[in-house]
Amino acid sequence: MNQKSIAVLPFVNMSSDSGNEYFSDGMTEEIINALAGIQELKVTARTSSFAFKNRQVDVRHIGNQLGVSTVLEGSIRKIKDRVRISAQLIRTDDGFHIWSEKYDRNLVHIFELQDEISLAIAEKIRENFGHFEVQDHLVKEGTKNVNAYDAYLQGRFYELKWNHQATKRAIEHYKDSIRLDSQNPRPYFSIVQCYITLTFWNAINKQEGIRHAEFYLSKGAEINKNLPEYHLACAAQKIMLQWDATGSYDYFKKVLTQNPNHSEALESLAGLYITVGSFDEALQHISKALEVNPLSPNHIFLKGNIYYFAGKYEKAIGMMEKVLNLDPNWIFAIQIKAACLVLQGRKEVFEDFINSYSHLNFSKYYKNLFSLLHEHKDLDIELADDIDSEYQPWELYFYTLRGNFNEALQKLRWGLNNQIGQYYCHRFDPFLSELRQQQEYRKLEAETKITLPLLSRELQTDQESVPLISDDEEVQRLSKNLRFIMSEEQLYLQQDLSLKSLADHLDTTANKLSWLINETMNINFNDFVNGYRLQAFQEKATDPKNQNFTLLGLAFESGFNSKSAFNDYFKKKTGATPRIWLKNHQ
């Protein structure tokens, strides 16, 4: 497990108005995004964190599932123009509360509050688990208009519901945000994503969707073209509306240059690599996405899809079963598992599985696939009128398996010309193997074939660590001053001593001090300070003059700020409880 890691659980909406849930969800996501900007800190992505929303789960279980050493949990109460936030940072190995704080602020200062909370969390993780650099600010102000920001959060809330009606409602909130502050670029790019989604799934007129997407993309670009949201919107436009894989690749690469752990960009790139048959490259990208977003049904499904197109059907089934454990109604996972069982020819297992979904229209299509492929019989089923909106290109499959290759090629060319998504992976679709043997298909393939450069080595190569303090004389000077301040001035007696306050005493930066302690002493800040406190306690406890004092009182006098922190650290370092240790040393 990466010790420098965190999952930010959804903040509980404590407002009297349940409709304020959008605000607590939005604040949670903003803190996730802020912490994700720290390069060496592993931050669980939103989807996996929100898998625990409204659930009472032991933090140790969460830590195991998400692979993180800490979780942040809290609550938010929004009252008129004020917000009250309570937050706690907890270790996942033992449930110990590392830090907790309460905030009561005016909504006008919401971005400063997000920044303050994010910085406090980052500092506490760094103090307890090791060095990483932290910027002076993690949150940048998006808009000075609180109502515009509120409208943006409402839009984000509905966009992430992932259904057509909610997406249309999200667009209206984003438009409200733009009307209130036309210079904030984020709602523009969010509207672009909404229109692209609706267009791709034929929920609105295609030309109308393209026109709106292009309009808002250009407007947002006039304000800021450097945001990852801009690159993501451009990438989505290229691949979903223009079928320009190379163009979308370039934009996804820009996103990953800014944030190498951006799970949405990693997933999208993995999907691109499926279309060109670079399955190993696709697996590397989706596996990296799953490191920060392990409970994302989308990510798990795509990994299964890679195995499916690579012909590894048993592994694909395993991934689809993981998806269905998270969401039993995930239609695409049901379909890919059914397809794998058809291809494996496991008749009894296939029939048991597909019959459990007999209420779904596509169940009869899979039965016909099995019959055509293994029994060479056509069940002569009736196709629905909306067949072209299905996940699988059914008519293309049936033409191919019946040997009607001319009709199959016409259908395939129609699907490609009209940019229908389910035809995109025709080069590796296992049900089209016979079609790919036809001479006319090879001509069509040559016309539509694309290639992509390999990216995984470039993104995943570990960069050589550069010392934060390269001057040996400065290292020696800081080390000497640090030892003097701790030994002679006894700053460790301050119970609220932090990395930043100690750095201020040394007239240096918290980043440099963190590097100095971790890299030259091979210890984290918390253990470094507690080492002095432990020594002070042991001296006080063995001094006969202090025999009438309680051990806990002596611990507090030595700088420890809680009973649990004192007992945990003492036992970790000595292997005994304070009382047993004292008995052995009196």
N, C-alpha and C positions, 0 to 999 in steps of 0.2 A: 504494500500500500504506500502510495506517495504521502509522506507525512505533511507536506505543505499543500493541503487540499481542504476544500470546504464545499458543502451543499447548503444553499440558502433555501430553507423550507418556506412555503407560502405563508406570508403574514396573515394572522387571523383577523378578520374584520370584526372589530368590537363596537362599531358604530350602531346606533339604534336603528339606522336605516340599512336594511340588508342590500339595498341597491348600491351601496358604496363598496361592494366587493371588487368592482373594477379598479378602485383606487388602491386597495391593499394588494391586489394582484400586480398592478402596475408598479407600485413601489418595490415589491419583491423583485420583479424583473429588472428594474433599473439598478438595484444593488448588485444583482447577478452580473449584469453587463459591466458595471463599474469595476468589480473585482476581476472579471475576465480580462481586463486590460493590463493586469499584472502578469508579465510574461512567465515567471517561474512558479506561479500559483495555479494549481489545478482547481478549476471551478466547475462544478456539475452544471450542465445546461438546464434550461428552464423545464423542458419536458420531463426529465427524470426527477427533478425536485418537486414538480407539481404532481407527480404520481402519488405523493403522500398527502395531498390536500384533503382536509377533513378526515384524516385517519390518525388514530392514536397508536403510534408504532415506537417501540424502544429504539433509542438512538444507536445502540450497538447493532441492531438489525439494519438500520439505515446505513450505517457506516460500512457494513459488510456488502450490502447490495450495491452501493454507489462507489465503494472504494475510496472513502474520504476519512480523514482523521478528525474533522470537526463538522458540526452543523450549526447553523444560525437559525433560531426560531424566535418568533415574537408576535406582537399584535399591534394593530393600528386602530385608533379611534379618531374619526374625522368629524369635527363639530364646527359647522359654519366655516369661518375662515381660519380655524386652528386645527392642528394635527398633533396627536399624542401617540408616541411610539415607545413600545417596550421591546427590548431585544436582549437575547442571551446567546453567548457562544459556548458550545458544549463539546467536550471531547467524546468521541464515539467509542473509545476503548473502555472507559470506566464511568461515563456519564458526568464527569466532573465539570462544573461551570467555571470556565476560564474567565469569563467577563460578562457583565450585565450592565445595562444602562437604561434610563428613561429620558425621553425628550418631550418637550412641550413647546411647539413653535408655531409661528404664523405661517400660513400657506405661501405667503409671498417669498419666504426663504426656503422653499421646498428643495431646491437644487443644492443649496449650502448644507441642508440637513442630510440629504443623500450622500454628499461628499464626506461630511463629518462621520457618519456611521460607517461608510465603506473604509475610510482611512483608519478608524478605530479598530475595525475587524482585522484589516490587513496587518496592523501593528501587533495585535495580540497573537495572531498566527505566527508572525515572524519571531516574536519574542519567545514563543514556546516550541517552535518546530524547525527553525533554521532560517538562514539568510535568503532574502530576495530583495530586489530593489523596488521601492515604492515611489511613485511620482508624487509631486507636491499636491496635485489634485487628481482625483479619479473621475469626477463628474463635471461635465461642462454644461453651462446653462444653455438650454435649448430655446427658451422663450422667456421674456419678462412678463408675459401675460398669463396669470394663473388660470384663468378660464380657458385659454387656448390649450394649455397643458392638460387641463382636466378633460377637455373634449378629445385630445389625442389619446389619453389613457382609456377613455371609453371606446374609442375606435379600435385600439389594440385588443381590448377585452373581447369585442365581438369578432374581430378578425381571427383570433385564435380559437374560436369555436368550430372552425373548419366546416361550415355548411353554407349553402348559397344564400339563404335568407339573412343569416348573421353577417356574411361578408358584405351584402348590400347595405345593411344597417351600419356596418363599420365605415363604409365610404361616406355616409352622411355625417357621421361624427368627425371624420377627418376633414371634410369640407368645412364643418363648423370651426374646427381648429384653425384652418387656413384663413377663414373670414376674420377671425379674431386676431391672428398674427400671420400675415402673408410672408414674413421673412424667416419663418422656421421651416427648414427643409424636410424634416422627418415625416410629417403627414403627407407631403407630396409623394415621397417614395413608397409610403405605405399604401396610398391609393393606387399607385402603379401595380403593386403586388396583388391588390384585390381585383383590379380589372383583368390582369393577366390570368389569375385563377379562374374567374368567371368565364373568360373567353376560352381557355384551354378545355374546360369541361362543358362547353356549349350551353352555358347557363344564360348567356346574353348573345346578341348578334355579334359575329366575329369582327366585322368592320367597325362597328361601334366601339367594341372593346379595345381594338388596336388604336383607334383614334384617341380615345380617352387616355390610354396608357402612355402614348407618345406625348400628348399634351402635358400631362402632369410630370412626366419624366424630364421634359425640357424645362419646365418651370422650376422644378427642384434643382436641376443642374445649374441654373443661373445663380442660385444662392450658394450651393456648396457641392462640388463634385469630388470631394475627398473622403466623404463618409463611407463606411462599409455598406450602409443601406443603399447608397447610390450604385455602388458596384454590384450589389445583389440584385437590384431592380434591373440594371442593364443586362446582367447575366440571364435573369429570368425572361426578359423580353427576347433576347437573342435565341435562346433554346426553345421556349414554349410558343412563341409567336412567329419566329422566323426560321426555326430549325437550323440555326447557325451554331453548330457545336463548337467550332474553332473560336468564334467570337465570344461565346459564353464562357469557354475555357479561360480566355484571357482575363475576363472580369472576375471569375472565381479565384484565379491566381492572385489578383490584387487584394481580394478580401483576405486570403490566407497569408499574404505578406504582412497585412496589418494585424491579423490574429490567427496564428497557425492552428488554433484549436476551435475555429468556428465550425461547429458540427453541421450546420445547415449547408455551408459551402462544401465541406468534405463529403457530405451525402450526395450533393448534386454532382460533384466531380466523379464520385464512384458510379453514379448513374450514367454519366457520359462515357466512362471507360467500358461499361457493359456494351454500349452500342458499337464500339469498335473492337470488341473481343479481347480487351486487355484485362482479363479477369483477375490476375494477380495484383495489378495496379489498383483495380476497383476494390479488392479486398483490403489492401493496405489503407486506403482512404476511409472506408466505412469502419474498419477496425479502430482507427484513430478517433473517428467520430464517436464510437461507442465507449471509448475510454472516458469521455466527459459527459456522455449522454446514454448510459447503459440501459435505461428503461424506456427508450424511445421506440414505440412500435414501428415508426417509419424506418429507423435505422436497422432494426432487426429484420424487418421485412425486406429491405433492400439487400442485406447480406444474404438472406435466403434466395433472393432473386438472382444474385451473382452465381450462387451454387446451381440454381436451376438452369440458367443459360450455359453454364459450364458443364452440365451433364452430371452433376453430383447430387442426385435426387434425394438420397437419404439425408444428407446434410441440409438440403433445402427444406425437407419436411421438418427436421428438428428446429430450424429457425421459425417456420410457420407455426409450429406448436407453441413456441415461446411467445409469439405475437398473440395467439389466441388465448393464452393464459392471462395476458395483460388485458385483452379485449376480445371476448368470445364472439363478437359480432363483426370483426374486421373482415369484410367481404373479400378483399384481395388475397388475404392469407388463406382463406378457405379455398379460393379458386386455385392458387398455386399448389397447395397441398393436393387438391383433387387432380390437377394436371400431372404431378409427380407420380401419384398412385396409378394413373392411367399409363404413363410411360413405363413404369415398372411392371405392368401387367398383373398386379396383385388383385385379382378379381374380387375375392371375398372381402378383403380389407377395403378395397375401393367402394364396393357396393354398400358396406356397412357405413362408411363415412359419408358418401354422397346421399344416401337415403335419409340421413339425419338432417339434411338440408333440402329435402324434397319440396319444401314450400318456396324455395328460391328458383327463379326461372331458369337459371343457368344449369341446374342439376341435370336436366334432360340433355343438354348439349354435351356435358361430359360423358354421359352414358353413351351417346352416339359416337363420341370420339373413341371410347373404349371398344365399342362394337366394330367400328371401321378399322381400327388399328390392329386388333387382336383376333377378331372373329370374321373380318371381311364381310360384314353385313351392315347395311344402311337401315337405320330405324325410321328413316323418312319422317323426321320430326318437323314441326312447323316452327319457323323462325319468327320472332317478335318483330314488330314494326320498328322498334328503336334498337335494332341489333347493332348498329354502328356506334352506339354509345356504350357498349359492353366493354369490359376490360380485355377480353380476348377477341381477336378478329375471326369470329366463328365461320363466316362464309368462306373466308380464305382457307381455313383449316379443312372444311368439308369438301371444297373443290379439290384441294390437294390430295386428300386421302381417298377420294373417289376416282382420282386419276384425270380429272378435268383440268389439265394444266393450263390451257389457253384461258379459261374463265378465271383460274386462280391468278394468273399473271395480270389479267385485266383488273381484277379486284385489287391486287397489290399495287399496281401502278396508280389506280384511283386513290388508294389510301395514302400513298406517298405524295401525290400531287396535291391532295387536300390537307396534308399535314395532320393526319389522324394518328394520335399517339400510339395506339396499340400495334401499328405497323412498323414502328421505329426500329425494333430489334429483329427484323426479318432475317438478317444474316446468320443469326444464332438460335432462332426459334426451333425447338426440337420437333415440332409438328410439321415443319416445312422442309425437312431433310430431302424428301423426294423432289420437291419443287426446285430445290437448289441444284439438282443434277441437270436441269433442263438448260439448253443452250441459250434460249431467250432470257432466262433468269440471269445468266452470267452477264449478258449485255446490260440488263437493268442494274445489276449490282455494281458494275463498273461505273455507271452513271451516278450512283448515289453513295458510293463508298467514301468514307471520311477517315482521316487519321488524326491522332492527337499525340503530342510529345509526352514522354513520361515525366511525371512531376514528383513522385514520392521521394526519390533520392534527394532532390533539391530541397524539399520541405522538411524531411525528417532527419537529415544529417545533423548530428550534434555539433554545435559550434563550440570552438575552444573557448573556455572561460577566460575572460580578461580581468586581471586584478583591479578592484575598484580603487585601490591605492597602490600605485606603481613605484612610488618613491620609497626606498627602504628606510631612509632617514625619517620620513613622516611616519612610517609604521612603528619604528622604534620610539619616536617621541610620543605618539599617541598611546602606545602600550605602557610606557613609563608613567605618563600622566594618569592613565586609567587606574593602574595599580596604586598610585599615590592617593588618588581621590577615594578609592574604595577602602584602602587600609587606614589612612590618616584622617580623612574627613568623614569616613563611615557613612557614606550616602546610602548604603544598603539598609540602614535603619529606617529609611523613609518607606513606609508601607506602600505608597503609591508611586514609587520610583518606576519610571518607564524608560524605554530605549531613547525616546526623544528628549526627556528631561536630563538624562545622563549625558547625551550628546551635547546638549546646550551647556552643561557644566564644563565640557571638554572643548567647547568652541569648535565643534565639528558637526557634520550632518548625521542624521540617524542612519542613512544608507551606509556611510563609511564606517560608523561604529558597529553596525550589524555585521558588515563584512569582516572587520577586524576581529571581533569576538568569535565568529563562526569559523573563519578560514585560518586564522593564526593560532587559535586556542582549541579548535575542534569541539566547541561547546556552544549551545544556544544561549541567548541572553538570560532567559529565565533561570537556567541551571547555573549560569555564571554568577548571578546575584545571590541566588539561594545558597550557593556554596559558601559565601561570606556569612550569610545569616546562620547557616548550620554550624559553622565554626564558632560564631559568637554564642549561640545557644549552648553548645557543648561546654564552652568555658564557663558560662554563667551557671549551668546546671551542676557542674562538678565543684563549684566554689562553695565551701561550707557557709559562707555569709548569706547565700541565697536559699538555704534549705527550707525556709518557711514560705517561699514563693511556689505557686503552682507551676507545673511544667508548661502549661498553655500560656500563663502569664509571662514566663521567661521567653517563650517563642515569640509572643507579640512584641516584647521589648527588643528582640533580636531582628525585627523587621518583617516577620511573617504576618500576613494579613488575614488568615483564616485557619481554623483548626484542621480542616480537610487538606488544605495545601501543605501545611506543616507536616502532618502525619504521613501523607503520601510521599513527599520528598524525603523525609527522614528515613522511612522504611526502604525506599528505592536506593538510597546511598549507603545505609548501614546494614540493611537486612534484618533489622529488629525494630520493635516499637520503642518510642522514647523512654518508657519506664523500664523495659528490660535492659536497654542499653545503659541507662544510668545505674541500674543495679550492678551491672558487670564492671562499671568503671569507678564506682565509689571506693 
